[in-house]
Amino acid sequence: MTLPTSMDRRDFLKFSAAGVAIAAAGGFKVTVAEAAEGVLDIFFNSDTNIIDFWTNVIKPGFEAANSGVTLNLVPGGGGSGVNALADRAMAAFQAKKDPQVDLLEATSPFYPAGSIEAGLWVNFETAGLSNYAKVNPVTMQSPFLLPYRGSQVVLMYNADLVKDVPTSFPALIEWIKANPGKFAYARPDLGDSGACFVERALQEVTGKKPELFLPENYTDEYANPMFEKLWPLLQEIKPALFNGGEYTSGNTASIQLLASGAISMTVAWSDMALQAMSQGVVPETTAVAQLQDLAFTGGFSGVVVPSVALNKDAAIKLCDYIISAEVQEKVVTDLGGFPSIGWENLSKELQEKFSKVAPKSIPVFPGTWEPKLFEGWYRNVASDIAR
């Protein structure tokens, strides 16, 4: 069995980590039906696998425990569609009317501008959620956004072959050099796990300071001196990579190399890694781990609730349910994601299985830096590859 070749997490990061990301949706228009009491209208800014998870796990569980409540799950039409719904909610808030939206998924409370200050969104800190204290602080962006699922780039390795798992980036570099041919990462423009490896290397040579890289601060003059520190490190490890310096064609290809036994370790998105492990497409001895000095890139998706929603109380109750241990364990086992609550709230079995991957930090890297970074990688590190 092989994994699909189209799995990509970059769109996930645009909305879970960037704050006010707005993506084009090709003119898609969301049509909102007349709101009904007891019917929660929930709009998604996620792929069908997430809606399937809500359909098969969250909807039946919540409805069974809450007689008279129905979840109406609706694709939101991408970033622009969900932003249009947020604009609608703001207009309804200002007119003191029902926005016909009870919950938005995988979006940001920072849009529309000024909406938090105006009071558009429910403050989850003060909403009385019984499970709120369980939420891992590193997953939180704002008290107006409730995180419930995440993904992060991790080390994915064969535990039979890797006995001393690197816990820092310098240790990873030393492991690569000491085990020639047994590590691979993807071309950064073809697999964003590979991009995250390159970006973590850049953070390493600049002092482990993610705050140096902001969406609005890229200029050639600012970035090039940092890039010049990066190329020698990546050039140094190139001969020790798979097949003497080859790069994979994407996220799935890296996992397939590990599955075949050609390599012993790679970098992968946690959801893809966990899905591969649960589907049995990699050896049973496959494990995942996270760097403990400065973690690889990641992010968490969450939900917002309009403060004037017709079914606000039921929506808040639903929010409490999606961060319950019952649902959060399903996020790990069924969805292949990271829980937003602390791992200590999950079963001992899951805690032990993923003890090396629980995030202590979740750095982000701005997409505005990537075009020039990738261009420089091809020119200075992989000049033998035609782009």
KANORKA-V593438 format. One record per pair of residues at least 24 apart in sequence whose ideal C-beta (glycine too) atoms are under 10 Angstrom apart, sorted by the first residue. I is the first residue (numbers start at 1). GAP is how many residues later the second one is. Records with the same first field share a line. If there is no record, write none. Layout:
I->GAP + GAP
This chain:
1->258 + 275 + 278 + 279 + 280
2->250 + 251 + 253 + 254 + 257 + 274 + 279
3->248 + 249 + 250 + 252 + 253 + 256 + 269 + 272 + 273 + 276 + 278 + 279
4->248 + 268 + 271
5->244 + 245 + 246 + 247 + 248 + 251
6->244 + 245 + 246
7->40 + 42 + 184 + 243 + 244 + 245 + 248 + 262 + 264 + 265 + 268
8->39 + 182 + 183 + 184 + 185 + 242 + 243 + 244 + 261 + 264
9->142 + 143 + 144 + 182 + 183 + 184 + 186 + 187 + 242 + 259 + 260 + 261 + 262 + 263 + 288 + 289 + 290
10->181 + 182 + 185 + 186 + 259 + 357 + 360
11->34 + 35 + 36 + 67 + 68 + 95 + 181
12->34 + 35 + 38 + 94 + 137 + 138 + 139 + 180 + 257 + 259 + 286 + 287 + 288 + 289 + 325
13->138 + 179 + 183 + 256 + 284 + 285 + 286 + 288 + 351 + 352 + 353 + 354
14->31 + 65 + 92 + 285 + 353
15->30 + 31 + 63 + 64 + 67 + 90 + 91 + 92 + 93 + 284 + 286 + 287
16->29 + 30 + 90 + 91 + 92 + 123 + 125 + 129 + 131 + 133 + 134 + 135 + 282 + 283 + 284 + 285 + 286 + 346 + 348
17->91 + 124 + 133 + 280 + 281 + 282 + 283 + 284 + 345 + 346 + 347 + 348 + 349
18->90 + 92 + 197 + 281 + 346 + 348 + 349 + 350
19->89 + 90 + 91 + 92 + 122 + 123 + 126 + 196 + 345
20->63 + 87 + 88 + 89 + 90 + 91 + 92 + 93 + 195
21->24 + 58 + 62 + 86 + 87 + 89 + 90 + 194 + 346
22->56 + 57 + 58 + 60 + 61 + 86 + 89
23->55 + 56 + 57 + 58 + 59 + 60
24->54 + 55 + 56
25->51 + 52 + 53 + 54 + 55 + 56 + 57 + 58 + 59
26->51 + 52 + 54 + 55
27->50 + 53 + 54
28->47 + 48 + 49 + 50 + 51 + 52 + 53 + 56
29->48 + 51 + 52 + 55
30->44 + 45 + 46 + 47 + 48 + 50 + 51 + 52 + 54 + 55 + 58 + 71
31->43 + 46
32->42 + 52 + 53 + 56 + 67 + 68 + 69
33->39 + 41 + 67
34->64 + 66
35->37 + 63 + 64 + 65 + 66 + 67 + 274 + 275 + 276
36->34 + 36 + 64 + 274 + 275
37->31 + 32 + 61 + 273 + 274 + 277
38->28 + 29 + 30 + 31 + 32 + 272 + 273 + 276
39->29 + 30 + 31 + 32 + 33 + 63 + 271 + 272 + 275
40->26 + 29 + 30 + 31 + 32 + 33 + 61 + 62 + 63 + 265 + 269 + 270 + 271 + 272 + 274 + 275 + 277 + 278
41->29 + 30 + 31 + 32 + 33 + 44 + 58 + 59 + 60 + 61 + 62 + 63 + 268 + 269 + 270 + 274
42->29 + 30 + 31 + 32 + 34 + 59 + 60 + 61 + 62 + 63 + 261 + 263 + 269 + 273 + 276
43->29 + 30 + 31 + 32 + 33 + 34 + 38 + 39 + 41 + 42 + 43 + 58 + 59 + 60 + 61 + 62 + 63 + 64
44->29 + 30 + 31 + 32 + 33 + 34 + 37 + 38 + 59 + 60 + 61 + 62 + 63 + 259
45->30 + 31 + 32 + 33 + 34 + 35 + 36 + 37 + 38 + 40 + 59 + 60 + 61 + 62 + 63 + 256
46->29 + 30 + 32 + 36 + 59 + 60 + 61 + 103 + 255
47->28 + 59
48->27
49->222 + 226 + 286 + 287
50->55 + 56 + 99 + 251 + 285 + 287
51->24 + 25 + 54
52->282 + 283
53->96 + 274 + 277 + 278 + 281 + 282 + 283 + 284
54->51 + 268
56->274 + 278
57->265 + 269 + 270 + 273 + 274 + 277 + 278
58->90 + 260 + 263 + 264 + 269 + 272 + 273
59->259
61->260 + 261 + 263 + 265 + 266 + 269
62->252 + 255 + 256 + 259 + 260 + 262 + 265
63->255
65->252 + 256
66->248 + 251 + 252 + 255
68->246
69->242 + 245 + 246 + 248 + 249
70->241 + 244
71->31 + 32 + 243 + 244 + 247
72->30
73->30 + 32
74->27 + 31
76->25 + 28 + 29 + 30 + 31
79->27 + 28 + 29 + 32
82->24 + 25 + 26 + 29 + 222
83->24 + 25 + 28 + 29
85->221
86->24 + 25 + 26 + 29 + 34 + 35 + 218 + 220
87->24 + 25 + 28
88->218
89->26 + 31 + 32 + 215 + 216 + 217 + 218 + 219 + 220
90->24 + 25 + 28 + 30 + 31 + 216 + 218
92->28 + 214 + 216 + 217
93->25 + 26 + 27 + 28 + 213 + 214 + 215 + 216
94->24 + 26 + 214
95->213
96->212
97->211 + 213
98->208 + 210 + 211 + 212 + 213 + 214
99->207 + 208 + 209 + 210 + 211
100->206 + 209 + 210
101->203 + 204 + 205 + 207 + 208 + 209 + 210 + 214
102->203 + 204 + 207 + 208 + 209 + 210 + 212 + 213 + 214 + 216
103->43 + 200 + 201 + 202 + 203 + 206 + 208 + 209 + 211 + 212 + 213 + 215 + 216 + 219
104->41 + 198 + 199 + 200 + 201 + 202
105->43 + 44 + 196 + 197 + 198 + 199 + 217
106->42 + 43 + 194 + 195 + 196 + 197 + 198
107->38 + 194 + 195 + 196 + 197
108->33 + 34 + 36 + 37 + 194 + 196
109->32 + 33 + 34 + 35 + 36 + 37 + 193 + 194 + 195 + 196
110->31 + 32 + 34 + 35 + 194
111->193
115->29 + 189 + 191 + 192
116->26 + 27 + 28 + 29 + 188
118->189
119->25 + 188 + 189
120->24 + 184 + 185 + 186 + 187 + 188
121->24 + 183 + 184 + 185 + 186
122->24 + 181 + 182 + 183 + 184 + 185 + 186 + 187 + 190 + 193 + 194 + 197
123->182 + 184
124->178 + 179 + 180 + 181 + 192 + 195 + 196 + 199
127->178 + 180 + 185 + 186 + 188 + 189 + 190 + 192 + 193
128->185 + 188 + 189 + 192
129->187 + 188 + 190 + 191 + 192 + 194 + 195
130->187 + 190 + 191 + 193 + 194
131->188 + 189 + 190 + 191 + 192 + 193 + 194 + 196 + 197 + 209 + 210 + 214
132->187 + 188 + 191 + 209
133->208 + 209 + 212
134->189 + 190 + 191 + 194 + 205 + 206 + 207 + 208 + 210 + 211 + 212
135->165 + 167 + 188 + 193 + 204 + 205 + 206 + 207 + 210
136->164 + 202 + 203 + 204 + 205 + 206 + 207 + 208 + 209 + 222 + 223 + 224 + 226
137->205
138->157 + 160 + 162 + 202 + 204 + 220 + 221 + 222 + 223 + 224
139->159 + 160 + 161 + 162 + 163 + 199 + 200 + 201 + 202 + 203 + 220 + 223
140->160 + 162 + 200
141->158 + 159 + 161 + 221
142->160 + 162
144->158 + 160 + 161 + 163
145->155 + 156 + 157 + 158 + 159
146->154 + 156 + 157 + 158 + 159 + 170 + 173 + 174 + 176 + 177 + 194
147->152 + 153 + 154 + 155 + 156 + 175 + 176 + 191 + 192 + 193 + 194
148->152 + 153 + 154 + 155 + 171 + 173 + 174 + 175 + 179 + 180 + 183 + 189 + 191 + 192 + 193
149->122 + 151 + 152 + 153 + 154 + 173 + 174 + 178 + 179 + 181 + 182 + 183 + 186 + 187 + 188 + 189 + 190 + 191
150->120 + 121 + 148 + 149 + 150 + 151 + 152 + 181 + 187 + 188 + 189 + 190 + 209 + 212
151->118 + 119 + 120 + 121 + 122 + 123 + 146 + 147 + 148 + 149 + 150 + 184 + 185 + 186 + 187 + 211
152->44 + 117 + 118 + 119 + 121 + 136 + 138 + 143 + 144 + 145 + 146 + 147 + 148 + 185 + 186 + 205 + 206 + 207 + 209 + 210 + 211
153->39 + 40 + 41 + 42 + 43 + 44 + 46 + 47 + 98 + 114 + 115 + 116 + 117 + 119 + 120 + 137 + 138 + 142 + 143 + 144 + 145 + 210
154->39 + 42 + 112 + 113 + 114 + 115 + 116 + 117 + 118 + 119 + 120 + 133 + 134 + 135 + 136 + 137 + 141 + 142 + 144 + 184 + 200 + 202 + 203 + 205
155->28 + 110 + 111 + 112 + 113 + 118 + 132 + 133 + 134 + 135 + 136 + 141 + 201 + 202
156->37 + 98 + 99 + 102 + 107 + 109 + 110 + 111 + 112 + 113 + 114 + 116 + 117 + 118 + 120 + 121 + 126 + 130 + 131 + 132 + 133 + 201
157->25 + 26 + 101 + 106 + 107 + 108 + 109 + 110 + 111 + 116 + 128 + 129 + 130 + 131 + 132 + 199
158->24 + 100 + 101 + 103 + 105 + 106 + 107 + 124 + 125 + 126 + 127 + 128 + 129
159->105 + 124 + 125 + 126 + 127 + 128 + 129 + 130 + 197
160->104 + 123 + 124 + 125 + 126 + 127
161->100 + 102 + 103 + 104 + 122 + 124
162->102 + 103 + 123 + 125 + 127
165->100 + 122 + 123 + 124 + 125 + 126 + 191
166->99 + 123 + 125 + 126 + 127
167->122 + 123 + 124 + 125 + 126 + 189
168->36 + 40 + 123 + 124 + 125 + 126
169->28 + 31 + 32 + 34 + 35 + 36 + 39 + 64 + 122 + 124 + 125 + 126 + 127
170->34 + 121 + 123
171->120 + 121 + 122
172->25 + 28 + 29 + 32 + 65 + 93 + 95 + 119 + 121
173->28 + 31 + 60 + 61 + 63 + 64 + 67
174->63
175->65 + 89 + 90
176->60 + 61 + 62 + 64 + 65 + 89
177->59 + 60 + 62 + 63
178->62
179->61 + 84 + 85 + 86
180->57 + 59 + 60 + 61 + 62 + 64
181->58 + 59 + 60 + 61 + 62 + 63 + 64 + 65 + 81 + 82 + 83
182->58 + 59 + 60 + 76 + 80 + 81 + 82 + 83 + 84
183->54 + 57 + 58 + 59 + 71 + 74 + 75 + 80 + 81 + 82 + 83 + 84
184->57 + 58 + 59 + 62 + 63 + 64 + 69 + 70 + 73 + 74 + 78 + 79 + 80 + 81 + 82 + 83
185->49 + 52 + 56 + 57 + 62 + 63 + 69 + 80 + 81 + 82 + 83
186->61 + 62 + 63 + 64 + 65 + 66 + 67 + 68 + 69 + 71 + 80 + 81 + 82
187->59 + 60 + 61 + 62 + 63 + 66 + 187 + 190 + 191 + 195 + 198 + 200
188->59 + 182 + 185 + 186 + 189 + 190 + 193 + 194
189->61 + 181 + 182 + 184 + 185 + 186 + 188 + 189 + 198
190->57 + 58 + 59 + 60 + 61 + 63 + 184 + 197
191->56 + 57 + 58 + 59 + 60 + 61 + 62 + 63 + 64 + 75 + 76 + 77 + 78
192->58 + 59 + 77 + 105 + 173 + 175 + 178
193->55 + 57 + 58 + 59 + 61 + 62 + 73 + 74 + 75 + 76 + 77 + 79 + 80 + 103 + 104
194->53 + 54 + 55 + 56 + 57 + 59 + 60 + 72 + 73 + 74 + 180 + 183
195->56 + 72 + 102 + 170 + 172 + 175 + 178 + 179 + 182
196->71 + 72 + 73 + 100 + 101 + 102 + 167 + 169
197->37 + 57 + 69 + 70 + 99 + 100
198->32 + 35 + 36 + 167 + 172 + 175 + 176 + 178 + 179 + 183
199->31 + 97 + 98 + 164 + 165 + 166 + 167 + 170 + 171 + 174
200->67 + 91 + 94 + 95 + 96 + 97 + 163 + 165
201->28 + 29 + 30 + 32 + 33 + 36
202->24 + 25 + 27 + 28 + 31 + 32 + 163 + 167 + 171
203->27 + 91 + 93 + 94 + 160 + 162
204->25 + 26 + 29 + 87 + 89 + 90
205->24 + 25 + 26 + 27 + 28 + 29
206->24
207->87
208->85 + 86 + 155
209->85 + 154
210->84 + 85 + 87 + 151 + 152 + 153 + 154 + 155 + 156
211->152
213->150 + 151 + 152 + 153 + 155 + 156 + 160
214->150 + 152 + 154 + 155
215->149 + 150 + 151 + 152 + 153 + 154
216->150 + 152
217->149 + 151 + 152
218->148 + 149 + 150 + 151 + 152 + 153 + 154 + 155
219->153
220->152
222->147
223->146 + 149 + 150 + 153
224->148 + 152
226->143 + 147
227->142 + 145 + 146 + 148 + 149 + 150 + 153
228->148 + 152
230->143 + 146 + 147 + 150 + 151
231->145 + 146 + 148 + 149 + 150
232->148 + 149
233->148
234->143 + 146 + 147 + 148
235->145 + 146 + 147
237->144
238->143 + 144 + 146
242->24
245->136 + 137 + 139 + 140
246->136 + 139
247->130 + 134 + 135 + 138
252->24 + 29
255->26 + 27 + 31
256->25 + 26
258->24 + 25 + 28
259->24 + 27
265->24
267->29
268->28
269->27 + 28 + 29 + 67 + 68
270->26 + 28 + 62 + 66 + 67 + 68 + 84 + 87 + 89
271->60 + 61 + 64 + 65 + 66 + 67
272->64
273->63 + 84
274->57 + 58 + 59 + 60 + 61 + 62 + 63 + 64 + 79 + 80 + 83
275->59 + 60 + 61 + 62
276->60
277->59 + 76
278->54 + 55 + 56 + 58
279->57
287->66 + 67 + 68 + 69 + 70
288->65 + 66 + 68 + 69
289->65 + 66 + 67 + 68 + 69
290->64 + 66 + 67 + 68 + 69 + 70 + 71 + 72
291->68 + 69 + 70
292->64 + 67 + 68 + 69
293->67 + 68
294->66 + 67 + 69
295->62 + 64 + 65 + 66 + 67 + 68
296->63 + 65 + 66 + 67 + 69
297->65 + 66 + 67 + 68
298->40 + 61 + 63 + 64 + 65 + 66
299->39 + 63 + 64 + 65
300->37 + 38 + 39 + 40 + 59 + 62
301->36 + 39
302->38
325->25
338->24
